[in-house]
Amino acid sequence: MKKDTASRIKSFNANREQKVLPIKYQAMSGSLFRFFRGSCHLFYEDLLQQYPFPASPATWICGDAHIENFGSYKAANHLVYFDLNDFDEAVQAPLLLEISRLLVSVEIAATAIKFTAREKKNITKQLLNHYSSTLVYGKPGNIERATATGLIKSLITKVADRKAKSLLIARTDNKSKKSKLIISDKLLELSREEKKDLGTAFTRWFSNTHHKNYLFADAGFRIAGTGSIGVKRFLILLEQEDNPKEKKLIDIKQAMPSCVAKYCNLKQPDWKNEAARVIQVQEMMQNMAPAFLSAFQFRDDWFVVKEMQPTEDKVNINLAIKQPAKVEKHIADLGSLLASVQLRSSGRLASATADELAGFANNTSWKKILQEWSLHYSNQLKKEYIDFCIAFKDGYFKN
């Protein structure tokens, strides 16, 4: 039995939390798209061994720009935005790496909901056209409640109208005298010692960093996403010292080295730590950052801290299965938004300027190459997915 794909995945995850990796592998076996989400490192290993693209300007990339890493969230200014929201793999890299990953994710998703070859070609064509035209225009846009349209509009309206307490109600148990987090398949219990040490360290740091007087109430090990399952991730419940009814849910996620950096052959800044890398690139690329975005050290690891955002605040294009025109509009919006994200960070820390990005986008010969490669790679990925599923069923990942 072929073990190449399985061994690459197992090797990459060797330094992750082994107790939760079975959850990740189970999720990855669920569909080709979940496999794609959970194996970002395979994408860059495969791409940069073959690299069929022309040279492109060095820009800041989030590193994992698939369609489900765009979503709605409430920023620190209390307004709701729709934007890129995952920067774990962020680095400076050739521009075409980022748009190619988004393009492959569109190809996989559109195939899964049984769009025709012609419909898929139109969708990817519009994505690339809106991406390049926004780069040529040279001014970043943003999507908020007043400017949202199509599939994004209903999502962003729902987030804007949601009361702040709704997430707390769903995640906490207030029946006892002291509020507790609800343990579930998405939130695992911590040992008493780890919870105590985490609570003591975090509340002291939180008070000194954000000048907010909150007391530690509870914490759990959080399971979210696909690719990030296996890194240390905690959900912390805080209560305001003077008003215990005022609570905050804080997400803290271990920052690991980017799986893109070693493949793109570009010198990166000398970051203080991996959390500093994630945060600084996120602040450059996002229109507005979420509340409390900061770096926290616990024991020997660095974590990215932010106010918790609901995981369901993403557009589900499966709901538009009979409406390719709506999907085409949505994917075109993602193309414009990805270009805007890159324009926001253009010229920062030795990355290409907006003029350089526009100059590259004006020459559109790379579009056909990307479309052909995205189709080729999605077919290659199907084979890797089959290899993975065979190994998974045979128990290869149990030891």
N, C-alpha and C positions, 0 to 999 in steps of 0.2 A: 504493500500500500504506500502511496506517495505521502511523505511526511514533510516535504519542503515547506509548504505554506504553514502547516501546523507548527513546525519547529521554529520558524521565524516569529510566529505570534507568541509562542511559549517563551522563547528567549527574550523578546521585548518586554514581556510582563513579569520577568523573573524577580525584579526588585519592587513589585507592587505588593499590596496586602493580599496574601494568598488565601486568607479566610473568605474574602468576598469575590475572588476571581471566578468561582463557579457561576456566580450571578451574571458576570460580564459575558462569559462564554455562552451561557444559556441565551442571553439576549442576542448575541451575535448570530446564533444559529437560527433565530426566528425569521429572518428575511435577508435578502441581498443588501437592502439599504441599511439594516442594522449592522450587518457585517462590515459594510463600507464605513459606517460611522465609527465602529470599534477598532478599525485597523488603519488609522491614518498613516502610521509608519510604513505600511506596505505600499501605500499610494506613492509616497516620495521615494522609497527604495526602487520601485518599479519605474517611476517616471524618470528619475535622474540616472538610472542605468541606461535607459533608451534615449532620453531627451531629444524628441523630434522637433522641438520648437526653435525658432530663431532667437537671437539674443534680445533681451528686453531690459528696460531700465530697472535699477534696484529701487525697490519701494518697501514700505512697511506692509506686512501681511499678517492677518490673524493666524494663518497657517492651517485653518480647518473650516474654510468658507463653504460648507454645504448648506442646503436650503433650510435645515432645521436649526442652524446656528444664527438665524435671524429671528428676532422676536420682540415683543412689546415688554416694556418695563417702566417702572416709575424711577425717575432719576433723583439725584440729591436735591434738585430744585422743585420737586413734587409734581413736575409735569411728566406726561407719558410720551415715550418715544418708541419708534420701531427702528431697530438698528442691529448691527452685528453685536453678538453678546457673548462670545467665547474667544478668549485670547491666550489660552494655555500654550499654544504652539507658536505664538507670535515671534517673528524675527524680521530682519531685513533680507529680502530675497528678490530674485527676478520677478517682475510683475506678472508674467504669464503663469507662474506656479499657482497663484491664488485663483485667478479666473478659471484655470483648467479644472481645479477641484470642484468649484461651483458647477461648472458645465457637466462634469461627470455625474454629480449628484442629481442634476436635472434629468439627465439621460436615464439614470436608474429609476428615479421616481416616476417619470412619465411612462416608462416601459411597464412598471408595476401596475399602473392604473389603466394599462392597455390602450394608450394613445397610438394612433397609426404612425408609420414612419414619416409620412408627410407632416402630420401634426407635430411630431417631435422636432422635425427639422425646422418648422416655423418657430417653435418655442425657443430653440437654441439660437436661431438666427436673430430673433428679437432681443434675446438676452445680450448677445455680443454687440448688436447695433446700439442698444441703449447704454451699455457699458462704455463703448468707444466714444459715442457722441458726448457723453458726460465728461469724459477726460478731455476731449477737444474743447468743450465749452469752458472748462477750467475752473468752474466754481462749484464747490460741494453743496449739495442740497441736504435736507433732512425730512424725515417723515414723522409728523406729530398729528394730534387729533384734527387740527384745522386743515391739514394738507393731505391726509390719508384718503385713498380711494380704493375701490375694488375689495378684494378679500382682506386687505389689511385694515380697512376702515372699521368693519364690524369688530375685529379683534381689539383694535386700539381703543374703541369706544367702550368695550366691555371692561378693559383694564382701567380706564379713566373713571368709570362709574363705580367700580368696586370699592367698597368701604375698606378702610385700613384694617379693621378688626376681623374681616372675613377669613384671612389667612390664619390668624391666631386661633379663631374658633375651630378651624379644620385641623390644626396641628397640635392643639393643647387640650389637656383635660383639667377643667377647673372645678371638678367635683370635690377634690380634697382641699384641705386648707391651703396647701402650697401648690401652685400650678406646676404641672408636669407635661412633658412632651408625650405625645401618643406614639408608642412603639408599634412598628408595622414592618412590612417587607421593604419599605423605603427608608425606615429609620431603625437601626439596630441598637440594642442596649450596650452601653459601655460598662466596663468594670468599675467598681466603686472607687478604686484607687485612681484610675485614669480620669474619671469624671471629676474627682476632687482636684487633682493636679491641674487639669485643663481649666476648670472653673476659677481656681485661684489665680493662675497665670493670666488668663484672658481678662478678667474683670480689672485686675491691676493695670494691665496694658491699656485696656479700653478707656479707663478713666484718665490715664495720663495722656493718651493720644488724641482722644476725641472730646475730652473735658466734659464728659457726661457721667453723672452719678447713677450708675445702674448696678444692681446686685445680681449675682449668678443664681439662676433658678434651676436649670436643668440642661443636659446636653445628650446628644446621641450621635451615632455614626451614620452619616447620611449616604444613601444610595441614589444617584441621579445621573442622567445622561447614559451614554454607552461607553465611549472611549475613556472617560475619566473614572469609570468603576475600577477600583483597585488602588487608586491614590487615597491617602488619608483625607477624609472629608467629614466635618462635624457640623451639626446644627446646634446652635446655642440659644437658649431662652434667657433673656435678661428682664429684670423688673426694676423700674425706677425706684431709687431709694426712698424718695419722699412720697411717692404715689405708686404703690405696688400694682395698681390696676393698669398702669401705663407700662406696656411690655414691648420688647423688640425681639424679632427672630433674626439671628445673624448666621450667615453661611461662611464657613472658613474651609478653604480647599488647599491642599498641599500643592505647591508649585514644583513641578518636575522640569528637567531640561527639555527644551523643544526638540521634537523628533525631526524637525526640518533642518535645523542649523547645520548638522554634520554633512548634509547632502547638498546644500546650496553653495558652498565654497565662497561665502562672503564673510569678511571680518565683521564681527558684531561688537557693539559697545562693551565696555568692561562693567557689566552690571554688578551691583553689590551682592545680589542673590537672585534666584529665579523669580521670586515674588516681585521684586523690583522691576524685573524685565516685563512681566505680564502687565503690571499696573501702569508703567510708563507708556508702553505701547498702546494699551487700552485708552489711556487719557489722551494720547495723540490722535487716535483713530475714531473713537466714539464721539458723537455730538455732545452728549452729556453723560457723565459717569454715574452709576448708582450710588446711593448713600453709603458712607463709611468705607469706601474703597481704600484699602491700605494693606500694609504688609505686617504680619505678626509671626514671631518666632516662638515655637513651642518645642521644648527639648532640642533636638538637633535639626528640626525641619522648619522651613519657611512656608507660610500660608498666605493666600490672598483672602482678604476679609471684605465682605460686602453685605448689605442688607439682603435678606433672602427674597428671591423673586419666584413666583409660582412657575412650575415647569410646564404647565399647559398653555402658556401664553405664546403660542406659535401658530402659524397658519397651517392647517391640515389640508393640503391640496387634494387629498383623497375624497374630500367632501365635494369637490368640483369635477368628479369623474366624468360627468356628461357635458361639461362646459369647458372645452379646450381654450376658448377665447378668454375666459376668466383666468385660467392658469397662465396663458401666454402673457396677459397683462401683469399678473403677479410676478412672474419670473423676470419680465422686463424691468419692473420696479426694483427687483433685487440687483439686476445688472447696474442700474443707475446708482443704487445705494452703495454697492461695492466700489464703484468708481469714486463716489463722494467720500467714502471712508479713506481711500488712498490719497485723495486730494487734500483732505484735512491734515494728513501727516506728511505731505510732500515737502521736501527741502529740510526736513528735520533730521538731525544726527546723520548727515551725509547721504541722505536718500535723495532720489531724483526730484527735481523741481516740477511744479505744475506745467511749466513750458516744455520740459523734457517729456513728461507723460503725454501731453497733447501732441507733440511731434511724433511720438511713437504711434499713438492711436490714429493719427491721420493716414498712416500707411497700413491699410487693412488686409494685407496679404496673409497675416497670421491667423485670420479668422477661420479660413477654410481648413488650415492645418489643425487648429484646435477642435473644430467640429469632427474631423475625421478621426483624430486621436481619441476623443471622448467616446466615440462609438467603439473604436478598437479596444480601449481600456475597459469599458463596461463589459465587453465580451470576455476579456481576459479575467476580469474580476469574478465573473460567473464560475469560471473553472476553479479559481482559488477558493471561492465560497463552497463549492462542492467538495474540494479536498478537505477544507476545514470541517464541514459537517460530517464527513466520513470519520475523520479522526476524533471528533467530538463524541459521536455515537459509539465509537470503539473504546472510549475511555482514556484516550491519549492525554487529556488534560487533568486527569484525576491524580496524577503523581508528579 
